[in-house]
Amino acid sequence: MNESGQDIFASGDPLIDRTPDDGILRLASHNINGSQMGHRGFEVAPDIDVNDELGIDISGLQETKKPWTAQTVDCTTSKHNSNGPKDGSRDKGIVVINAYRTCHVKTDNPGPFTSYQMEYIGLRESGIKDPQPRFQILKDLTTLIDEKREQGYRPIVMMDANEDWVAESHKQQGNKLKKFMQHSQLADPFFLKFNQAPRTYVRGKHRLDYILVDPALLPAIRNIGYLGSMEANISDHTMAYIDFDEKLLFKGLINRPTEIHSREFMICQDDKKLKFTTLA
């Protein structure tokens, strides 16, 4: 068993090579501890290039440490999608949420440049008097998931949760992550398949990184696992990945906005005429 500070080996299902007709939708989640986007000498940043190398269709990166300006977003999406379809921009009835949960609480006295302080300031500016970023994110995620489910979407949450819901030491701290999973009705497919919680943080002893899914999506999973610490992006966290069978995942059901011509109404539809003239 690896100890804190040593390399972490891959766990779970082995990552299979992609082929054009494999019928897989591959998602990956990784805390990269600082993106290399925009660094001189890189035509394509390594953390983006990894998507092509590993055949990742949808990538969730945490702790990029980059301001997500319009220019950064455009650079990221254009580089990732230049050679293939824009999987993340097509409405398929699945919503993928990428999240980072700070490790600090107020009593830790976090420094001025930590993610805790940035989130604390943002929450104060939004009107919350006594923000607790580590707990607020779980509340906000639950609200978002509930809203998306009401719209007919099934959620997939990729996140650095900074908590190991299996570890006894974390259970003694209230196990907020487990309660969030229960309230949001999310399953932990890696643990369900392997009954293991391998560490994912080089300088720690616990699994902090997850891909959580709506239970209805479990039958569509082909493979799931974690890469080793020396694979994918250079980071102090390991990459989590999951392969879905596209046919089982979508089952032919596609949620799309109603076409314009379908939203029009006939002169004989009095209820729609009244609503339209009232709004106008």
C-alpha positions as CSV (number, residue, x, y, z in Angstrom):
1,M,0.0,0.0,0.0
2,N,1.4,3.4,-1.0
3,E,2.2,5.9,1.8
4,S,1.7,9.6,1.7
5,G,4.4,11.3,-0.5
6,Q,5.1,8.4,-2.7
7,D,3.9,7.7,-6.3
8,I,0.4,6.5,-6.7
9,F,-0.3,3.6,-9.1
10,A,-3.3,3.3,-11.3
11,S,-6.4,1.6,-9.8
12,G,-9.7,0.3,-11.1
13,D,-10.2,-0.7,-14.7
14,P,-7.2,-0.2,-17.1
15,L,-7.5,2.7,-19.5
16,I,-8.2,1.2,-22.9
17,D,-7.0,2.7,-26.2
18,R,-9.6,4.5,-28.2
19,T,-10.8,3.5,-31.7
20,P,-13.0,5.5,-34.0
21,D,-16.0,3.1,-33.6
22,D,-15.6,2.0,-30.0
23,G,-19.0,3.5,-29.0
24,I,-17.5,5.1,-25.9
25,L,-18.0,8.5,-24.3
26,R,-15.0,9.2,-22.1
27,L,-15.1,11.7,-19.2
28,A,-12.1,12.6,-17.1
29,S,-11.7,14.8,-14.0
30,H,-8.4,16.1,-12.7
31,N,-7.1,18.7,-10.2
32,I,-4.1,19.9,-12.2
33,N,-2.8,22.3,-9.6
34,G,-2.2,25.1,-12.1
35,S,-3.0,25.1,-15.9
36,Q,-0.2,25.7,-18.4
37,M,-2.5,27.4,-20.8
38,G,-1.0,30.6,-22.2
39,H,2.6,29.6,-21.3
40,R,5.1,30.6,-23.9
41,G,6.5,27.8,-26.0
42,F,3.3,25.7,-26.1
43,E,1.2,25.7,-29.2
44,V,-1.3,23.7,-27.2
45,A,-1.1,23.6,-23.4
46,P,-0.1,20.1,-22.1
47,D,-3.2,19.9,-19.9
48,I,-5.4,20.4,-23.0
49,D,-3.2,18.2,-25.3
50,V,-3.8,15.3,-22.8
51,N,-7.4,15.2,-23.9
52,D,-6.3,14.1,-27.4
53,E,-3.6,11.7,-26.1
54,L,-6.1,9.9,-23.9
55,G,-9.2,10.1,-26.0
56,I,-11.1,12.3,-23.5
57,D,-14.4,13.6,-24.8
58,I,-15.4,15.7,-21.8
59,S,-12.7,17.0,-19.4
60,G,-13.2,18.6,-16.0
61,L,-10.2,20.5,-14.6
62,Q,-10.0,21.8,-11.1
63,E,-7.6,24.3,-9.6
64,T,-6.5,25.7,-13.0
65,K,-5.4,28.9,-11.3
66,K,-6.4,30.8,-14.3
67,P,-8.8,33.7,-14.7
68,W,-11.6,32.3,-16.8
69,T,-11.9,35.2,-19.2
70,A,-13.7,35.0,-22.5
71,Q,-10.3,34.7,-24.2
72,T,-9.2,31.8,-22.0
73,V,-12.5,29.9,-22.6
74,D,-12.2,30.5,-26.3
75,C,-8.6,29.3,-26.4
76,T,-9.5,26.2,-24.4
77,T,-12.5,25.1,-26.4
78,S,-11.0,25.8,-29.8
79,K,-7.9,23.8,-29.1
80,H,-9.8,20.9,-27.6
81,N,-12.5,20.7,-30.2
82,S,-10.4,21.5,-33.3
83,N,-10.1,17.9,-34.5
84,G,-13.5,16.5,-33.5
85,P,-17.1,17.2,-32.5
86,K,-17.9,19.5,-29.7
87,D,-19.3,16.9,-27.3
88,G,-19.7,19.3,-24.4
89,S,-21.9,21.7,-26.4
90,R,-24.5,19.3,-27.7
91,D,-27.6,18.9,-25.5
92,K,-28.1,15.2,-24.8
93,G,-30.1,15.0,-21.6
94,I,-27.0,14.6,-19.4
95,V,-25.6,17.6,-17.5
96,V,-21.9,17.4,-16.5
97,I,-20.9,19.6,-13.5
98,N,-17.2,20.4,-12.7
99,A,-16.5,21.5,-9.1
100,Y,-13.8,22.2,-6.6
101,R,-14.4,22.2,-2.9
102,T,-11.9,24.1,-0.8
103,C,-10.1,22.2,2.0
104,H,-10.1,25.1,4.4
105,V,-12.7,26.2,7.1
106,K,-12.7,29.4,8.9
107,T,-10.8,28.1,12.0
108,D,-7.9,27.2,9.8
109,N,-7.2,31.0,9.3
110,P,-6.6,30.6,5.6
111,G,-4.2,33.0,3.9
112,P,-5.3,36.0,1.7
113,F,-4.5,34.3,-1.6
114,T,-6.2,30.9,-0.9
115,S,-9.3,29.7,-2.8
116,Y,-11.1,29.9,0.6
117,Q,-10.6,33.7,0.8
118,M,-11.6,34.2,-2.9
119,E,-14.8,32.2,-2.4
120,Y,-15.4,33.9,1.0
121,I,-15.2,37.4,-0.6
122,G,-17.4,36.3,-3.5
123,L,-20.1,34.9,-1.2
124,R,-20.0,38.0,0.9
125,E,-20.5,40.2,-2.2
126,S,-23.5,38.0,-3.1
127,G,-25.2,38.8,0.2
128,I,-24.2,36.0,2.5
129,K,-23.3,37.5,5.9
130,D,-21.2,34.7,7.3
131,P,-19.9,32.6,4.4
132,Q,-18.7,29.1,4.8
133,P,-17.3,28.2,1.4
134,R,-16.5,24.5,2.2
135,F,-20.1,23.9,3.1
136,Q,-21.8,26.4,0.8
137,I,-20.6,24.6,-2.3
138,L,-22.4,21.4,-1.4
139,K,-25.7,23.4,-0.8
140,D,-25.3,25.2,-4.1
141,L,-24.6,21.9,-6.0
142,T,-27.6,20.3,-4.5
143,T,-29.8,23.2,-5.6
144,L,-28.3,23.1,-9.1
145,I,-28.8,19.3,-9.4
146,D,-32.4,19.6,-8.2
147,E,-33.1,22.3,-10.8
148,K,-31.5,20.2,-13.6
149,R,-33.4,17.1,-12.6
150,E,-36.7,19.1,-12.8
151,Q,-35.7,20.0,-16.4
152,G,-35.2,16.3,-17.2
153,Y,-31.4,16.1,-17.0
154,R,-29.4,13.4,-15.2
155,P,-26.3,14.8,-13.4
156,I,-22.7,13.7,-13.5
157,V,-20.5,15.5,-11.0
158,M,-16.7,15.6,-11.4
159,M,-15.0,17.2,-8.4
160,D,-12.1,17.5,-6.0
161,A,-14.2,17.2,-2.9
162,N,-11.3,17.4,-0.4
163,E,-13.0,14.7,1.7
164,D,-13.0,10.9,1.8
165,W,-16.5,9.8,2.7
166,V,-15.2,6.2,3.4
167,A,-12.4,7.1,5.8
168,E,-13.2,6.8,9.5
169,S,-11.3,10.0,10.3
170,H,-13.5,12.0,7.9
171,K,-16.6,10.3,9.2
172,Q,-15.8,11.8,12.6
173,Q,-15.8,15.3,11.0
174,G,-19.5,14.9,10.1
175,N,-19.1,13.3,6.6
176,K,-20.7,16.2,4.8
177,L,-19.8,14.6,1.4
178,K,-21.7,11.5,2.1
179,K,-24.7,13.5,3.2
180,F,-24.4,15.6,0.0
181,M,-24.4,12.4,-2.1
182,Q,-27.5,11.1,-0.3
183,H,-29.4,14.4,-0.6
184,S,-28.5,14.8,-4.3
185,Q,-29.1,11.1,-5.0
186,L,-25.6,10.6,-6.5
187,A,-23.8,7.2,-6.7
188,D,-20.1,6.6,-6.4
189,P,-19.5,4.1,-9.2
190,F,-15.8,3.4,-8.4
191,F,-16.6,2.4,-4.9
192,L,-19.6,0.4,-5.9
193,K,-17.6,-1.6,-8.4
194,F,-14.3,-2.1,-6.5
195,N,-15.3,-1.5,-2.8
196,Q,-12.1,0.5,-2.5
197,A,-11.1,4.1,-1.9
198,P,-7.5,4.6,-3.2
199,R,-5.7,7.7,-2.3
200,T,-5.7,10.3,-5.1
201,Y,-3.5,13.0,-3.5
202,V,0.2,12.5,-3.5
203,R,0.8,14.4,-0.2
204,G,-2.2,12.8,1.5
205,K,-3.6,9.4,2.5
206,H,-7.2,9.7,1.2
207,R,-9.3,9.7,-2.0
208,L,-10.3,13.3,-2.5
209,D,-11.3,13.2,-6.2
210,Y,-14.6,11.8,-7.6
211,I,-16.8,11.2,-10.6
212,L,-20.3,10.8,-9.1
213,V,-23.3,9.9,-11.3
214,D,-27.1,9.7,-11.3
215,P,-27.9,6.0,-10.3
216,A,-29.8,5.6,-13.6
217,L,-26.5,6.0,-15.5
218,L,-24.8,3.1,-13.7
219,P,-25.7,0.4,-16.2
220,A,-24.1,2.5,-19.0
221,I,-20.6,2.4,-17.4
222,R,-18.1,0.3,-19.2
223,N,-14.9,1.2,-17.3
224,I,-13.9,3.4,-14.4
225,G,-10.7,4.1,-12.6
226,Y,-7.8,6.4,-11.6
227,L,-4.6,6.9,-13.5
228,G,-1.2,6.8,-11.7
229,S,0.4,10.0,-10.4
230,M,3.0,9.9,-13.2
231,E,0.3,9.7,-15.9
232,A,-1.7,12.4,-17.7
233,N,-1.1,15.9,-16.4
234,I,1.7,16.7,-14.0
235,S,-0.1,17.3,-10.7
236,D,-0.2,16.3,-7.1
237,H,-3.6,14.7,-7.7
238,T,-4.4,11.7,-9.9
239,M,-6.9,11.7,-12.8
240,A,-10.3,10.0,-12.5
241,Y,-11.9,8.7,-15.7
242,I,-15.0,6.9,-16.7
243,D,-16.1,5.3,-20.0
244,F,-19.8,5.2,-20.9
245,D,-21.5,3.1,-23.5
246,E,-23.0,5.8,-25.7
247,K,-26.1,3.7,-26.7
248,L,-26.9,2.7,-23.1
249,L,-26.2,6.2,-21.8
250,F,-28.5,8.1,-24.1
251,K,-30.9,5.3,-25.1
252,G,-32.0,7.3,-28.1
253,L,-33.5,10.1,-25.9
254,I,-32.2,13.6,-26.7
255,N,-33.4,16.7,-25.0
256,R,-33.3,19.7,-27.3
257,P,-34.9,23.1,-27.2
258,T,-38.2,23.3,-29.1
259,E,-37.7,24.4,-32.7
260,I,-39.0,27.9,-33.6
261,H,-41.7,26.7,-35.9
262,S,-43.0,24.4,-33.1
263,R,-43.3,27.3,-30.7
264,E,-45.6,29.2,-33.0
265,F,-49.4,29.1,-32.4
266,M,-52.5,29.2,-34.5
267,I,-55.1,32.0,-34.4
268,C,-57.7,29.6,-33.0
269,Q,-55.6,28.9,-29.8
270,D,-57.2,31.5,-27.5
271,D,-55.2,30.6,-24.4
272,K,-51.8,31.1,-26.2
273,K,-53.0,34.3,-27.9
274,L,-54.0,35.7,-24.5
275,K,-50.7,34.8,-22.9
276,F,-48.7,36.2,-25.8
277,T,-50.6,39.6,-25.8
278,T,-50.3,39.8,-22.0
279,L,-46.5,39.3,-22.1
280,A,-46.2,41.7,-25.1
